[in-house]
Each structure stands twice: as C-alpha cells, then as structure tokens.
C-alpha cells in the first residue's frame, strides 16, 4: 500500500472563534465557528462519564473505552476529569479530509468520529491516536491555563515546513493541534513512527519531561 498522509483530525472549533476575535479571516476546512467559549471542567464534571450517541454501536463504545485503558495513568486521570463533558457521535465530520472533529458547545464537547473509516484507513494504532488526540482537545480547553499552554507549546519542536491540502500541518500547524498530537504521544508512549496521519508534528525530545506539568496537574485533581 503506498504511503500517504491522511489528515485525520480537525482543528477544534474554538480555535476559529479565537482567530476571529483577533481579526483573522477564513476557516480551517471542516471547523465550525462558535460564539460561546468552551466549557471548563469542574467538580461536577469530574465525577461523570462519557455520553455515547445512539449512533455509536456497542462494539465501538468498547473500542473507544478500550483505548483509555492503555494510556499512562496521569493521562487517564486528566481524561476522566473531562469525561462527563464529552458526547461521542459516530458520523460524518463535514470535511472529507477529517476522520474526527471536536466541537465545543454551551455545556460540553461533541466528538464526531467515523469509527469504521478510521479503523479501515489507519488500523488499531490510528484509532487509538484519534481517540487520544480528540480527547486531548477537551483537556486543553477544559483544564489548561494560558501560561501552561504556552509552556507546553514551547517544548514542541517546530517540525517540517508547512504542508497539506486540507489545512496547515508541520511548522504551521495550529497550537491546539500541536498540543493534541503531543498529548496523544505522551499519553500512549507511541510517537507515531509509520503512522501516516495527523499534523506532522514531531515529538518533544523527552516526552516524560514535556509531560511533567500535565502529570502535576493530574495529581491535583
């Protein structure tokens, strides 16, 4: 099978809202601009679990939850703190180049995820990466502070020159995508070698050191 890069993940819609506020025009393909800020996690959201739309079959629910059973404990705790804010839908993302998208709303986040297509194109590793990446978007917006976002982004290499027909990748990938890709690598320990999907973001030189602030955040909750 020839190698190819599949843009499997779309920029979270809140990114476009922030860009609009700064005067940027246009939108990353597949994103949706929202006028409300993304909801933050609180004590109530930290005791719930994921909501699965009826479109998600029992086997796909099991597949989604199974990914979370194999991430590092600190990542699992951060995912658990935002779980009650997340609704998972098996359905089209609105962008042919994106297999999943995370959409913030007034009360939580909807992850639209094409389970069958993800598995067919990227296999189990790809499915793992998509789940880890999309939930990382929720962790980013629901738990992190701006100073922590800046600290973590500073530790992510710039990567290859800007490429991609479905949106910016490599050195010009949005901060939100750089974080989500790096978080997924930290959570899983899989840096993505031979996994042809995502935003072409290289891993931090030392994933353990890069993720230390996240581990500290997990220990607080």
C-alpha positions as a Python dict, from the first residue, in 0.01 Angstrom:
ca = {
    (1, 'X'): (0, 0, 0),
    (2, 'X'): (157, 338, -95),
    (3, 'X'): (242, 572, 184),
    (4, 'X'): (23, 875, 223),
    (5, 'X'): (-61, 1130, 484),
    (6, 'X'): (-421, 1142, 595),
    (7, 'X'): (-539, 1450, 778),
    (8, 'X'): (-731, 1260, 1040),
    (9, 'X'): (-803, 1540, 1282),
    (10, 'X'): (-957, 1885, 1251),
    (11, 'X'): (-875, 2198, 1448),
    (12, 'X'): (-1117, 2242, 1733),
    (13, 'X'): (-1387, 2495, 1654),
    (14, 'X'): (-1290, 2722, 1943),
    (15, 'X'): (-963, 2792, 1765),
    (16, 'X'): (-1154, 2961, 1486),
    (17, 'X'): (-1355, 3166, 1734),
    (18, 'X'): (-1029, 3286, 1888),
    (19, 'X'): (-883, 3365, 1547),
    (20, 'X'): (-1193, 3562, 1452),
    (21, 'X'): (-1158, 3769, 1768),
    (22, 'X'): (-801, 3854, 1661),
    (23, 'X'): (-919, 3963, 1316),
    (24, 'X'): (-819, 3656, 1113),
    (25, 'X'): (-1035, 3571, 813),
    (26, 'X'): (-1133, 3231, 678),
    (27, 'X'): (-1154, 2895, 850),
    (28, 'X'): (-965, 2569, 860),
    (29, 'X'): (-1161, 2319, 648),
    (30, 'X'): (-1417, 2126, 850),
    (31, 'X'): (-1420, 2357, 1151),
    (32, 'X'): (-1721, 2539, 1285),
    (33, 'X'): (-1705, 2884, 1438),
    (34, 'X'): (-1888, 2918, 1770),
    (35, 'X'): (-1964, 3231, 1967),
    (36, 'X'): (-1953, 3081, 2316),
    (37, 'X'): (-1635, 2993, 2500),
    (38, 'X'): (-1553, 2627, 2555),
    (39, 'X'): (-1678, 2499, 2891),
    (40, 'X'): (-1434, 2433, 3174),
    (41, 'X'): (-1422, 2120, 3384),
    (42, 'X'): (-1541, 2147, 3743),
    (43, 'X'): (-1608, 1918, 4038),
    (44, 'X'): (-1938, 1802, 3889),
    (45, 'X'): (-1790, 1708, 3552),
    (46, 'X'): (-1511, 1519, 3723),
    (47, 'X'): (-1744, 1250, 3858),
    (48, 'X'): (-1933, 1159, 3540),
    (49, 'X'): (-1852, 956, 3233),
    (50, 'X'): (-1876, 978, 2855),
    (51, 'X'): (-2209, 1005, 2678),
    (52, 'X'): (-2242, 793, 2364),
    (53, 'X'): (-2492, 892, 2099),
    (54, 'X'): (-2717, 604, 1978),
    (55, 'X'): (-2516, 613, 1654),
    (56, 'X'): (-2223, 454, 1839),
    (57, 'X'): (-2257, 76, 1841),
    (58, 'X'): (-2178, -130, 2149),
    (59, 'X'): (-1858, -264, 1993),
    (60, 'X'): (-1742, 87, 1907),
    (61, 'X'): (-1817, 208, 2258),
    (62, 'X'): (-1599, -76, 2381),
    (63, 'X'): (-1327, 19, 2132),
    (64, 'X'): (-1333, 383, 2244),
    (65, 'X'): (-1316, 299, 2614),
    (66, 'X'): (-1056, 30, 2549),
    (67, 'X'): (-813, 292, 2422),
    (68, 'X'): (-835, 475, 2754),
    (69, 'X'): (-747, 162, 2947),
    (70, 'X'): (-399, 163, 2794),
    (71, 'X'): (-283, 523, 2834),
    (72, 'X'): (-46, 634, 3110),
    (73, 'X'): (-221, 681, 3448),
    (74, 'X'): (-172, 1059, 3454),
    (75, 'X'): (-336, 1095, 3113),
    (76, 'X'): (-618, 865, 3220),
    (77, 'X'): (-686, 1090, 3520),
    (78, 'X'): (-700, 1401, 3301),
    (79, 'X'): (-931, 1228, 3054),
    (80, 'X'): (-1153, 1117, 3344),
    (81, 'X'): (-1182, 1476, 3469),
    (82, 'X'): (-1338, 1588, 3140),
    (83, 'X'): (-1530, 1270, 3055),
    (84, 'X'): (-1871, 1400, 3164),
    (85, 'X'): (-1833, 1693, 2924),
    (86, 'X'): (-1791, 1466, 2620),
    (87, 'X'): (-2054, 1325, 2385),
    (88, 'X'): (-1926, 1081, 2121),
    (89, 'X'): (-2106, 1054, 1786),
    (90, 'X'): (-2032, 809, 1505),
    (91, 'X'): (-2089, 1023, 1199),
    (92, 'X'): (-1960, 1241, 922),
    (93, 'X'): (-1735, 1532, 1021),
    (94, 'X'): (-1838, 1763, 739),
    (95, 'X'): (-1487, 1752, 589),
    (96, 'X'): (-1375, 1469, 357),
    (97, 'X'): (-1019, 1506, 485),
    (98, 'X'): (-1106, 1469, 852),
    (99, 'X'): (-1198, 1145, 1024),
    (100, 'X'): (-1279, 1316, 1355),
    (101, 'X'): (-1360, 1659, 1489),
    (102, 'X'): (-1420, 1803, 1834),
    (103, 'X'): (-1692, 2068, 1861),
    (104, 'X'): (-1739, 2275, 2179),
    (105, 'X'): (-2089, 2375, 2282),
    (106, 'X'): (-2250, 2556, 2572),
    (107, 'X'): (-2248, 2253, 2802),
    (108, 'X'): (-1976, 2031, 2667),
    (109, 'X'): (-1789, 1889, 2370),
    (110, 'X'): (-1911, 1670, 2087),
    (111, 'X'): (-1658, 1440, 1922),
    (112, 'X'): (-1774, 1332, 1578),
    (113, 'X'): (-1579, 1019, 1497),
    (114, 'X'): (-1602, 790, 1193),
    (115, 'X'): (-1515, 464, 1366),
    (116, 'X'): (-1531, 235, 1064),
    (117, 'X'): (-1337, 468, 836),
    (118, 'X'): (-1068, 537, 1095),
    (119, 'X'): (-1008, 167, 1154),
    (120, 'X'): (-1017, 83, 782),
    (121, 'X'): (-765, 352, 689),
    (122, 'X'): (-536, 359, 993),
    (123, 'X'): (-591, 36, 1188),
    (124, 'X'): (-586, -3, 1564),
    (125, 'X'): (-294, 235, 1618),
    (126, 'X'): (-471, 501, 1416),
    (127, 'X'): (-794, 454, 1608),
    (128, 'X'): (-600, 485, 1934),
    (129, 'X'): (-435, 805, 1813),
    (130, 'X'): (-761, 966, 1702),
    (131, 'X'): (-928, 897, 2038),
    (132, 'X'): (-627, 1022, 2234),
    (133, 'X'): (-593, 1333, 2015),
    (134, 'X'): (-958, 1437, 2022),
    (135, 'X'): (-984, 1396, 2398),
    (136, 'X'): (-664, 1597, 2431),
    (137, 'X'): (-851, 1889, 2274),
    (138, 'X'): (-1105, 1866, 2555),
    (139, 'X'): (-830, 1851, 2819),
    (140, 'X'): (-669, 2156, 2658),
    (141, 'X'): (-978, 2376, 2667),
    (142, 'X'): (-1142, 2241, 2981),
    (143, 'X'): (-842, 2214, 3213),
    (144, 'X'): (-535, 2408, 3097),
    (145, 'X'): (-448, 2770, 3167),
    (146, 'X'): (-291, 3005, 2915),
    (147, 'X'): (51, 3002, 3090),
    (148, 'X'): (53, 2621, 3090),
    (149, 'X'): (-48, 2612, 2724),
    (150, 'X'): (242, 2843, 2639),
    (151, 'X'): (485, 2636, 2846),
    (152, 'X'): (386, 2311, 2678),
    (153, 'X'): (387, 2458, 2329),
    (154, 'X'): (740, 2590, 2381),
    (155, 'X'): (857, 2232, 2432),
    (156, 'X'): (719, 2102, 2100),
    (157, 'X'): (960, 2110, 1802),
    (158, 'X'): (854, 2321, 1506),
    (159, 'X'): (863, 2028, 1266),
    (160, 'X'): (872, 2007, 889),
    (161, 'X'): (780, 2300, 663),
    (162, 'X'): (412, 2382, 622),
    (163, 'X'): (235, 2124, 408),
    (164, 'X'): (-111, 1980, 350),
    (165, 'X'): (-402, 2043, 119),
    (166, 'X'): (-666, 2006, 393),
    (167, 'X'): (-516, 2261, 628),
    (168, 'X'): (-186, 2369, 786),
    (169, 'X'): (48, 2096, 909),
    (170, 'X'): (407, 2075, 1026),
    (171, 'X'): (559, 2402, 1145),
    (172, 'X'): (238, 2597, 1079),
    (173, 'X'): (1, 2355, 1250),
    (174, 'X'): (-221, 2544, 1500),
    (175, 'X'): (-112, 2537, 1864),
    (176, 'X'): (-422, 2336, 1953),
    (177, 'X'): (-324, 2062, 1710),
    (178, 'X'): (40, 2064, 1815),
    (179, 'X'): (-72, 2015, 2174),
    (180, 'X'): (-325, 1742, 2093),
    (181, 'X'): (-73, 1545, 1887),
    (182, 'X'): (193, 1577, 2158),
    (183, 'X'): (-50, 1488, 2435),
    (184, 'X'): (-153, 1175, 2244),
    (185, 'X'): (212, 1071, 2213),
    (186, 'X'): (274, 1138, 2581),
    (187, 'X'): (-43, 955, 2683),
    (188, 'X'): (31, 646, 2477),
    (189, 'X'): (410, 638, 2455),
    (190, 'X'): (364, 589, 2078),
    (191, 'X'): (546, 868, 1893),
    (192, 'X'): (374, 779, 1567),
    (193, 'X'): (653, 620, 1361),
    (194, 'X'): (497, 477, 1041),
    (195, 'X'): (156, 611, 1140),
    (196, 'X'): (56, 815, 839),
    (197, 'X'): (-193, 1057, 976),
    (198, 'X'): (-216, 1373, 1178),
    (199, 'X'): (-46, 1709, 1164),
    (200, 'X'): (321, 1615, 1102),
    (201, 'X'): (418, 1736, 1449),
    (202, 'X'): (742, 1578, 1580),
    (203, 'X'): (750, 1458, 1941),
    (204, 'X'): (924, 1656, 2214),
    (205, 'X'): (1280, 1526, 2267),
    (206, 'X'): (1186, 1393, 2611),
    (207, 'X'): (816, 1306, 2639),
    (208, 'X'): (844, 1238, 3013),
    (209, 'X'): (991, 1580, 3082),
    (210, 'X'): (750, 1755, 2845),
    (211, 'X'): (451, 1595, 3018),
    (212, 'X'): (571, 1666, 3374),
    (213, 'X'): (341, 1973, 3408),
    (214, 'X'): (49, 1759, 3290),
    (215, 'X'): (136, 1490, 3544),
    (216, 'X'): (142, 1759, 3813),
    (217, 'X'): (-198, 1882, 3700),
    (218, 'X'): (-335, 1527, 3712),
    (219, 'X'): (-206, 1486, 4067),
    (220, 'X'): (-408, 1790, 4181),
    (221, 'X'): (-745, 1657, 4071),
}
